[in-house]
């Protein structure tokens, strides 16, 4: 069924005053509306049948969407791409070795599980991702959240707390005859959690809910990362000092940990402390030099790996473990373990823990993928990236891995060292495979304090965000408030609650911005058909007896009272109070130059005005123009407020005109019966059209003394028909 309604637009091409209110009908422009897209039952069924139709072509397209590697690998050019991918993959693999071991400590796991995680997820991501540059693996913030969940479940299971999950137990297999020790139960919790995280992410991707990431704004994510970085540094301090203190979880864990650190400071292991200070003194300056001269260097200097190797050799040959009681990694087994299945009995208690990990994981992955995709000019599918990172968490959970996501540090390194495709991720997995098969036992004597140093040094980016807050405050105070609220809650309460508070606070800021938006009166730029904010710009001329009001937000239920209040304040006229003061006296006609008793309006000379007790209060305004250009929508409550405003001003002799309404608002006004039948067409295509109409109407009223509003046919020349 065709929609025959139309919008009539008539831009005024003649000079002001050159056309009378009954002239120039020839300039009328009629625009016929597009037929709205159908939503019939037949269309829905047709789309459903097309989606469910199974054919060879449909299966092929679905397989290509699920495994993008099948699309780009046949076009791979070894001559131009292989060298960059190999060099980049080797360098990322070198960096991933110490990070895999150190982040295992953060996740409360044995070192081998961190190597497993980085090995498997790189292979899976290479096959399923649309990004060519994102590097996945263990990520500090996620490892912290995993470690918090694991520690809580260890305490609930009666395992208590250990100063480290490293070196205390071997990775004993869990079967029906052999009891599960602390290390075994810790990885069981972590892999079950990873399974749920991957399941959530895949479901979000399949349901095309990639848009969820837009609710995690940059200030929110920045505050969350900084708060989590402070929490991670706090949790690693006991390893740098060689203290054996319990790992606190829940509300106030940040403060409780520092209290325990100062309480047991006298028990500091001098060997661990000195080793940590020397490692920091070496790693930090070299990494700063790497960043400063990254454009000149072909590849960053692998200082972390060299420090780890040197510290392992020194610890081994000087026997730090036996002579100074230094904590070391202990035995790291080689090879792979038999696949296992998650513990389904843990799912009810882990379901809530997995949700924020899944959200943060896919948000980091999608954001990094889109950043580098835009930089290098290729398309990235947010939904497919969610499925890819979900696969990287779900499938490896059967191989003793914990949750992972894209990591900023390794992604930057990968992109800056010439990576072309995800073949570099396969090279990184090959490096980790060599570690798993032959090299891992050599890290037996590596001190946990060195792992703590590696973890802390990689958090410098999160701490540097403090330097950006003054600039952020100048740009947006509300965004800065979101940053600080998220950061403080993530640090002082818990990371999960901090994320939730940040999201809620950011949404409240949006509501606050729309509930009390900017509102202003407009003036005309001299000799132009342009109208701007009188409070922001000088040399704007006001138009006699006409007020132009701009409300810079959509009009809906939350701001309709503020709309009326600020309108009355800016125009200097409260029509409700004025109408009450008029009482039962004759009301002036809209646009009339006379008061309620036929007396001249304010703005006339005192000689023409009657005594104050002879005429009720009046106003020098005959027309109010509402600029709706900033309004995206109007709900039913906002429409009612608009109709009430029109009625109230009409009662005191002021006509209300609308300008710059978008098609959706014009549709709502038409359906809602804006201004009734008589004035249902007082909505104009531009502010200047409305001003011209008001001035012509006012001149006609001055000639006729009691002129009625022109008929709709006469108005259509100047306005948009509703």
C-alpha positions, -999 to +999 in steps of 0.1 A: +000+000+000+016+033-011+020+062+012+007+093-006+017+118+022+041+145+012+064+171+027+060+206+013+092+227+014+093+262+002+126+280+007+121+318+005+140+330-026+126+366-026+139+394-003+122+401+030+090+420+024+089+416-013+061+390-013+028+393+004+012+366+025-011+356-005+016+357-032+044+336-046+025+303-047+045+293-077+076+287-055+059+259-036+079+227-036+063+193-028+084+163-018+067+129-018+078+106+011+095+073+004+074+043+010+085+028+044+101-006+043+076-034+047+075-054+079+048-078+068+046-114+079+054-126+044+087-106+044+097-120+078+090-156+067+109-151+034+140-139+053+137-168+077+135-193+049+165-177+032+185-179+064+176-215+070+181-226+034+210-251+032+230-253+000+266-258-010+271-221-016+255-212+017+277-237+036+308-224+018+300-188+027+293-197+063+326-217+065+345-187+051+329-164+077+338-188+105+374-195+093+387-164+075+420-182+071+405-202+042+400-169+024+434-151+029+458-181+031+454-191-006+463-156-016+493-155+007+525-143-010+556-158+007+579-136-013+566-103+000+550-113+033+569-143+048+600-124+060+580-098+079+557-124+095+587-146+106+607-118+121+576-104+139+565-139+151+600-146+165+602-113+184+567-117+198+575-152+208+607-140+226+586-115+246+558-140+252+581-164+270+587-143+302+552-128+301+536-163+299+554-174+330+550-141+349+512-138+341+507-174+353+518-161+387+492-134+384+465-159+375+475-181+405+486-209+382+518-229+375+541-215+348+534-242+323+497-233+320+507-197+309+528-212+281+499-235+271+475-206+269+497-185+246+506-215+224+470-226+217+453-193+214+477-180+188+470-210+166+432-207+169+432-169+165+452-172+133+425-194+118+394-176+130+402-138+132+397-111+106+425-089+121+459-093+106+478-076+134+462-083+168+483-106+190+464-127+216+476-144+247+477-138+285+466-103+293+474-088+327+439-075+336+423-108+327+449-128+345+442-106+376+405-113+374+411-151+368+434-152+398+408-135+420+382-161+410+407-190+414+418-178+449+382-174+460+373-210+450+405-224+465+395-209+498+360-223+495+374-257+487+395-256+519+429-253+502+437-220+520+462-197+506+497-201+495+523-174+490+526-186+454+511-212+432+545-218+418+569-244+430+547-257+458+532-285+439+538-304+408+510-304+382+494-336+392+468-351+369+433-354+382+417-388+379+395-411+398+422-426+419+446-398+426+434-368+447+435-333+432+461-311+450+460-273+452+477-268+418+453-293+401+422-277+416+434-242+406+438-250+370+405-269+371+388-237+382+407-216+356+399-239+326+362-241+337+361-203+339+378-201+304+351-224+290+323-201+302+341-170+290+345-184+256+309-196+255+297-161+264+318-145+237+307-169+210+271-164+219+275-127+217+292-130+183+266-154+169+237-131+181+254-102+163+259-083+196+292-067+188+276-033+195+279-040+232+315-029+230+304+007+223+291+010+259+327+006+271+339+041+264+376+050+262+376+069+295+359+039+311+383+014+297+412+037+306+402+040+342+395+003+345+430-006+331+447+019+354+428+007+384+435-029+376+472-020+370+474-006+405+458-038+419+482-060+399+512-040+412+500-044+447+496-081+443+531-085+429+548-065+457+550-096+479+571-114+453+595-085+449+600-084+487+600-122+491+572-121+517+547-149+524+514-132+530+479-143+521+463-131+489+433-109+498+402-109+476+370-089+476+362-054+488+392-036+503+418-061+491+440-033+478+442-017+513+444-050+532+473-061+510+493-030+517+486-033+554+500-068+554+530-057+534+539-031+560+531-054+588+555-081+575+581-057+560+607-069+586+606-104+571+617-091+536+640-115+518+671-094+510+681-116+481+647-112+464+646-075+471+681-068+457+674-090+426+641-071+420+658-037+423+686-047+399+661-061+374+640-029+376+671-008+372+680-027+340+647-033+324+630+001+328+656+023+312+661-001+283+624-003+276+622+035+277+650+036+252+632+011+230+601+033+230+621+065+224+640+052+194+615+027+181+615+044+147+652+040+143+654+004+157+644-024+134+633-044+164+631-036+202+659-050+223+646-081+241+657-070+275+631-090+295+642-123+280+679-115+286+672-105+322+652-137+328+680-159+313+707-141+333+687-142+365+680-179+360+717-187+355+728-166+385+702-181+407+711-216+396+749-213+400+748-194+433+720-216+446+698-188+458+670-212+467+690-231+493+714-204+505+690-175+508+655-191+508+646-173+476+613-184+460+618-200+425+595-213+398+604-249+405+598-278+381+581-268+348+572-300+330+578-305+293+553-318+267+515-317+268+490-332+291+460-353+281+430-331+272+404-328+299+369-315+303+357-286+324+342-293+358+305-287+352+298-286+389+317-253+391+297-236+364+270-221+388+296-204+410+317-193+380+289-180+358+290-145+373+328-143+374+330-152+337+307-123+325+330-093+332+360-113+319+342-120+287+332-084+283+367-070+289+383-097+268+362-090+237+363-052+242+401-052+242+402-076+212+377-057+191+392-023+198+427-033+190+416-051+158+396-021+146+425+003+154+450-015+134+425-025+107+418+012+101+455+021+102+463-005+075+431-001+054+413-034+058+379-043+071+375-060+105+343-078+116+335-071+152+312-100+155+337-124+140+364-111+163+341-119+192+337-154+179+375-157+173+384-147+208+356-169+222+372-198+203+405-189+218+390-193+253+366-222+247+388-247+228+420-242+248+400-248+280+402-285+272+440-282+271+446-267+306+445-230+295+430-200+312+412-169+297+430-148+272+425-118+249+444-095+226+473-078+244+483-043+237+520-047+242+524-077+220+501-062+193+521-030+191+553-051+189+538-073+162+526-044+141+558-024+144+581-053+134+566-059+100+538-084+105+516-088+074+492-116+084+484-140+112+512-163+100+533-144+125+510-158+152+518-193+140+555-185+143+550-173+178+533-206+187+563-224+172+587-205+195+565-215+225+564-251+213+602-252+215+599-240+251+573-266+260+592-295+245+628-288+255+635-254+272+610-251+300+629-272+326+658-247+324+637-221+342+636-242+374+658-217+393+641-185+380+631-164+410+595-154+413+607-119+421+619-116+385+585-126+373+569-099+395+593-073+380+584-084+344+547-081+352+550-046+369+572-032+341+546-041+315+520-021+334+537+013+328+512+021+301+483+019+325+501+041+350+510+067+324+473+075+319+475+096+351+494+121+330+465+124+306+439+134+332+446+172+332+442+173+294+411+151+297+397+175+323+401+204+299+382+185+271+354+170+292+349+171+329+323+143+328+346+119+309+373+127+335+348+119+363+340+085+346+377+078+344+383+085+381+352+068+393+361+036+374+397+037+384+390+042+421+363+016+423+384-009+404+413-003+428+396+002+462+366-022+458+370-049+432+377-050+395+343-065+387+324-039+407+347-012+393+337-022+358+300-022+367+302+012+384+320+026+354+294+014+330+265+027+352+282+060+359+290+066+322+253+059+313+242+083+341+265+109+326+247+105+293+214+108+310+226+139+329+237+155+296+203+149+280+183+158+311+199+193+315+212+201+280+224+235+268+195+259+258+199+293+244+184+322+225+195+328+189+203+360+171+208+367+135+242+372+118+241+406+101+229+404+065+229+367+065+202+340+069+222+325+097+212+324+134+236+316+162+239+315+200+237+350+214+256+339+246+285+325+225+290+351+198+290+389+196+275+412+170+243+392+167+211+411+162+179+403+179+147+403+159+120+426+172+091+409+190+104+374+180+123+350+203+142+321+187+149+293+213+172+263+207+171+232+229+202+212+221+189+177+229+160+154+221+128+162+240+117+132+261+102+124+295+133+131+315+139+167+303+104+179+295+102+199+328+136+214+323+126+223+287+097+243+300+116+259+328+146+270+307+122+282+280+104+304+304+136+317+318+153+325+285+122+342+269+114+361+301+078+350+299+059+324+318+026+320+299+009+300+327+014+328+352+006+355+327-026+337+317-036+334+354-030+371+358-053+378+329-081+359+345-114+362+327-104+392+306-103+390+268-072+371+256-052+386+228-051+369+194-018+351+185+005+376+168-016+406+179+001+439+187-025+447+213-029+435+249-058+418+265-080+449+265-070+463+232-041+482+248-008+484+230+018+457+239+049+465+258+075+481+236+051+510+227+058+545+240+046+554+274+023+580+259+004+553+240+001+530+270-028+532+294-023+533+332-011+501+348-045+493+364-063+497+331-047+468+313-035+433+324+002+424+320+013+417+285+045+409+266+065+425+238+068+391+221+043+380+194+062+349+181+082+322+196+103+300+172+116+267+185+147+255+167+144+217+166+176+211+147+194+195+176+164+172+184+169+136+172+136+124+185+105+134+205+087+108+226+050+109+236+057+129+268+079+154+249+051+158+223+026+165+250+050+191+265+054+207+231+016+208+226+011+223+261+037+249+254+019+258+221-014+261+239+000+281+269+017+307+247-014+309+224-035+317+255-014+349+260-013+359+223+021+344+213+022+321+183+047+291+185+065+280+153+089+251+148+119+251+126+145+226+114+125+195+123+139+163+109+116+138+090+111+116+121+100+145+142+077+158+115+061+123+113+056+123+151+041+158+151+018+148+123+007+117+140+003+134+174-018+163+160+006+190+167-011+224+174-045+210+164-062+214+131-059+252+128-022+255+133-011+220+124+013+233+097+034+257+117+066+238+113+092+254+090+121+241+070+145+267+084+147+293+110+148+321+084+115+308+068+099+309+102+112+345+109+099+357+075+065+342+081+063+357+116+072+392+103+047+391+075+020+378+097+028+406+122+027+433+095-007+419+083-019+421+119-008+457+122-027+466+090-059+447+100-057+453+138-075+420+144-061+398+117-066+361+122-039+336+114-036+329+077-053+298+063-032+267+058-031+272+020-015+306+026+010+292+051+023+264+029+045+287+009+068+293+039+067+261+058+068+223+059+034+207+058+028+181+085 
